[in-house]
């Protein structure tokens, strides 16, 4: 059971994401993610301009004049949210941490999915811990999912970013819409993550969401200090005023961005960038519009 203070925070977060996901935003999700096929709905009399290939010859023969079949789109999809809740996500120099932003993105996506009558499930992982929330429908299910995200404790140790997607590939047999939400800060080999993303993209409709904080791109000129790695606990000293260190940090950051872009491009996976100092709705809306236009 959640502590009272945390429960109140989850309630406020729940109402916020539910409100933000309403109206136009939900409609854009539905437009961007179409059903995978069409199913028969009914027949009606043939009208000028109808496709002759849709004529129902059995009904036409019975009534003596042409009737056509009408179809409706299969709307029910399955959305799986793979959310990185590792220790590095606790970082944030603005009003929110990366973990809170990741939870907000997941909450928004969950609400727009259930508004579209789709099932939503989640894989929440931190360190060596992994929790699976089976897909289901309805606002009550989203409420439980949000509680699970806030209740998930930070597990010690370096997270294997491949673990969440590997789990999805193993247990989700039906082709699904998968959103992988992470800061993509990892010590594991890039090729391991690249291979997992490529395999997931072949089996599912995969989109990655990168959560970042502005301070991660440019080191503050704060002088000499002691710092701790949130995942390994390693403590080290560094002079943040050093021009050499500043330059090396910028080179490393730029190289990491280029490597992530390379992985996404090679796997043909879209990447959405969100930040602790910006809106979560705007990047998602832009992505939905881009996807709709592409279709």
C-alpha positions in Angstrom: 0.0 0.0 0.0 1.3 3.5 -0.9 2.1 6.0 1.8 -0.5 8.7 2.2 1.7 11.5 0.8 2.7 9.4 -2.2 -0.9 8.3 -2.8 -2.0 12.0 -2.9 0.8 12.7 -5.4 -0.4 9.8 -7.6 -4.0 11.1 -7.4 -2.9 14.5 -8.6 -0.8 13.0 -11.4 -3.7 10.8 -12.4 -6.1 13.6 -12.8 -3.5 15.7 -14.6 -2.7 13.1 -17.2 -6.3 12.2 -17.7 -7.2 15.8 -18.4 -4.2 16.4 -20.7 -5.1 13.3 -22.8 -8.7 14.4 -23.6 -10.1 16.0 -26.7 -7.9 16.8 -29.7 -4.9 14.9 -28.3 -6.9 11.6 -28.1 -8.2 12.1 -31.6 -4.7 12.5 -33.0 -3.7 9.2 -31.5 -6.6 7.5 -33.1 -5.8 9.1 -36.5 -2.1 8.1 -36.2 -2.6 4.5 -35.2 -5.1 2.8 -37.5 -6.5 -0.7 -37.1 -4.7 -3.5 -38.9 -7.7 -4.5 -41.0 -11.4 -4.1 -41.9 -14.3 -6.2 -40.8 -17.8 -6.6 -42.3 -20.4 -4.3 -40.9 -23.6 -4.4 -43.0 -25.0 -4.2 -46.6 -26.9 -1.3 -48.3 -28.2 -0.6 -51.8 -25.7 0.2 -54.5 -25.1 3.9 -55.1 -23.4 5.6 -58.0 -19.7 5.8 -57.3 -19.6 2.6 -55.1 -16.8 0.2 -55.9 -18.3 -2.7 -57.9 -15.8 -5.0 -56.1 -17.8 -4.5 -52.9 -21.1 -5.8 -54.4 -22.6 -8.7 -52.4 -23.7 -11.0 -55.1 -25.8 -13.3 -52.8 -27.9 -10.4 -51.5 -28.1 -8.8 -54.9 -29.5 -12.1 -56.4 -32.0 -12.4 -53.5 -33.5 -8.9 -53.9 -33.0 -8.4 -57.7 -30.9 -5.2 -57.5 -27.3 -4.6 -56.4 -26.2 -4.3 -52.8 -22.7 -3.5 -51.5 -20.9 -4.6 -48.4 -19.9 -2.0 -45.9 -16.9 -2.4 -43.7 -15.7 -0.9 -40.4 -12.1 -0.6 -39.3 -10.8 -2.9 -36.7 -10.0 -0.4 -34.0 -8.9 -2.6 -31.1 -5.1 -2.5 -30.7 -2.8 -3.5 -28.0 -0.3 -0.9 -26.6 2.7 -1.9 -24.5 4.6 0.7 -22.5 8.2 -0.3 -21.7 9.2 2.2 -19.0 12.8 2.6 -17.6 12.5 3.5 -13.9 16.2 3.0 -13.1 18.2 5.3 -10.7 19.4 7.6 -13.5 15.8 8.6 -14.0 15.8 10.3 -10.6 17.9 13.1 -11.9 16.3 16.4 -12.6 17.4 20.1 -12.4 14.0 21.6 -13.2 10.7 21.2 -11.4 10.5 17.5 -12.4 12.8 14.5 -12.5 13.2 12.4 -15.6 11.3 9.6 -13.9 8.3 11.9 -13.4 8.4 13.0 -17.0 8.7 9.3 -18.1 5.6 8.5 -16.0 3.7 11.5 -17.5 4.4 10.3 -21.0 3.3 6.8 -20.1 0.2 8.1 -18.4 -0.8 10.2 -21.4 -0.2 7.3 -23.9 -2.2 4.9 -21.6 -5.2 7.3 -21.4 -5.4 8.1 -25.1 -5.1 4.3 -25.8 -8.0 3.4 -23.6 -10.0 6.3 -25.0 -9.6 4.6 -28.3 -10.9 1.4 -26.9 -7.4 -0.2 -27.0 -5.8 -2.5 -24.4 -2.8 -1.2 -22.5 -0.1 -3.1 -20.7 3.3 -2.2 -19.3 6.8 -3.5 -18.6 8.4 -1.5 -15.7 12.0 -2.2 -15.0 14.7 -0.8 -12.7 18.1 -2.5 -12.2 17.5 -6.2 -12.0 13.8 -5.8 -11.1 11.1 -6.1 -13.8 7.3 -5.9 -13.4 4.8 -6.8 -16.0 1.3 -5.2 -16.0 -0.9 -7.4 -18.3 -2.9 -5.5 -21.0 -6.4 -4.4 -20.2 -8.9 -1.7 -21.0 -10.5 1.2 -19.0 -9.6 4.2 -16.9 -9.5 2.0 -13.7 -6.7 -0.1 -15.3 -4.7 3.1 -16.1 -5.1 4.2 -12.5 -3.5 0.9 -11.4 -0.8 1.2 -13.9 0.1 4.8 -12.7 0.2 3.6 -9.1 2.5 0.7 -10.1 4.9 3.2 -11.8 5.2 5.3 -8.6 5.3 2.3 -6.3 8.2 0.7 -8.3 11.3 1.0 -6.1 14.7 1.9 -7.5 16.7 -1.2 -7.7 20.5 -1.0 -7.1 22.8 -1.8 -10.0 23.1 -0.8 -13.6 20.0 -1.3 -15.7 20.1 -3.5 -18.8 18.0 -1.4 -21.2 17.5 -4.4 -23.4 15.7 -6.4 -20.7 12.3 -4.6 -21.1 12.2 -5.1 -24.8 13.5 -8.6 -24.6 10.7 -9.5 -22.2 8.1 -8.0 -24.6 9.5 -10.0 -27.5 9.2 -13.2 -25.4 5.7 -12.9 -24.0 3.7 -10.6 -26.4 2.9 -12.8 -29.4 0.4 -10.6 -31.1 1.8 -7.6 -33.0 1.4 -4.6 -30.8 2.2 -0.9 -30.5 5.3 -0.6 -28.2 6.5 2.6 -26.7 10.0 2.4 -25.1 10.5 5.2 -22.6 14.0 5.8 -21.3 16.9 8.2 -20.9 19.1 5.8 -22.9 22.0 6.2 -20.4 23.6 2.9 -20.2 27.0 1.2 -19.8 26.0 -1.7 -21.9 27.4 -2.2 -25.5 25.5 -0.1 -28.1 25.2 -3.2 -30.4 23.3 -5.2 -27.8 20.7 -2.5 -27.5 20.7 -1.9 -31.2 20.1 -5.6 -31.9 17.2 -5.7 -29.4 15.6 -2.6 -30.8 15.9 -4.1 -34.3 14.3 -7.4 -33.3 11.4 -5.6 -31.5 10.8 -3.3 -34.5 10.4 -6.4 -36.8 7.9 -8.0 -34.5 6.0 -4.9 -33.2 5.3 -1.3 -34.1 8.0 0.3 -32.0 8.5 3.9 -31.0 11.2 5.1 -28.6 10.9 8.1 -26.3 14.1 9.7 -24.9 13.7 11.6 -21.6 16.5 14.1 -20.9 17.4 17.0 -18.6 19.1 20.2 -19.9 22.0 19.9 -17.4 23.0 16.6 -19.0 24.1 18.4 -22.1 26.2 21.2 -20.6 28.1 20.8 -17.4 27.6 23.7 -15.0 30.7 25.8 -14.1 30.5 24.7 -10.5 34.2 24.0 -9.7 35.6 21.1 -7.8 33.1 18.7 -6.3 32.3 15.1 -5.4 29.7 13.2 -7.5 27.9 9.9 -7.2 26.8 7.5 -10.0 23.1 6.9 -9.1 23.2 3.3 -10.5 26.5 2.0 -9.3 27.0 4.2 -6.2 30.6 5.0 -7.4 31.8 8.3 -5.9 34.4 10.4 -7.7 35.8 13.9 -7.7 35.7 16.2 -10.8 36.5 19.9 -11.6 33.4 21.0 -13.6 35.2 24.3 -14.4 37.9 22.5 -16.4 37.7 23.5 -20.1 39.1 20.2 -21.0 36.4 18.3 -19.1 33.7 20.5 -20.6 34.9 19.8 -24.1 35.2 16.1 -23.5 31.6 16.1 -22.1 30.2 17.9 -25.1 32.0 15.5 -27.5 30.7 12.5 -25.6 27.2 13.9 -25.5 27.2 14.6 -29.2 28.6 11.1 -29.9 25.9 9.5 -27.8 23.2 11.4 -29.7 24.6 10.4 -33.1 24.9 6.7 -32.0 21.3 6.7 -30.8 20.1 8.3 -34.1 22.1 5.7 -36.0 20.4 2.9 -34.1 17.0 4.3 -34.7 17.6 5.0 -38.4 19.0 1.6 -39.1 16.0 0.0 -37.4 13.5 2.4 -38.9 12.2 3.4 -35.5 10.9 6.8 -34.6 12.5 8.7 -31.7 10.6 11.3 -29.7 12.6 13.7 -27.5 11.1 15.0 -24.3 12.7 17.1 -21.6 12.2 18.0 -17.9 11.9 21.6 -18.8 9.3 21.3 -21.6 5.9 20.0 -22.6 5.2 16.3 -23.0 2.0 16.9 -25.1 3.7 18.9 -27.8 6.4 16.3 -28.8 3.7 13.5 -28.8 1.3 15.6 -30.8 4.0 16.4 -33.4 4.8 12.7 -33.6 1.1 11.7 -34.1 0.8 14.3 -36.9 4.0 13.1 -38.6 2.8 9.5 -38.4 -0.6 10.4 -39.8 0.9 12.4 -42.7 3.3 9.5 -43.5 0.4 7.0 -43.6 
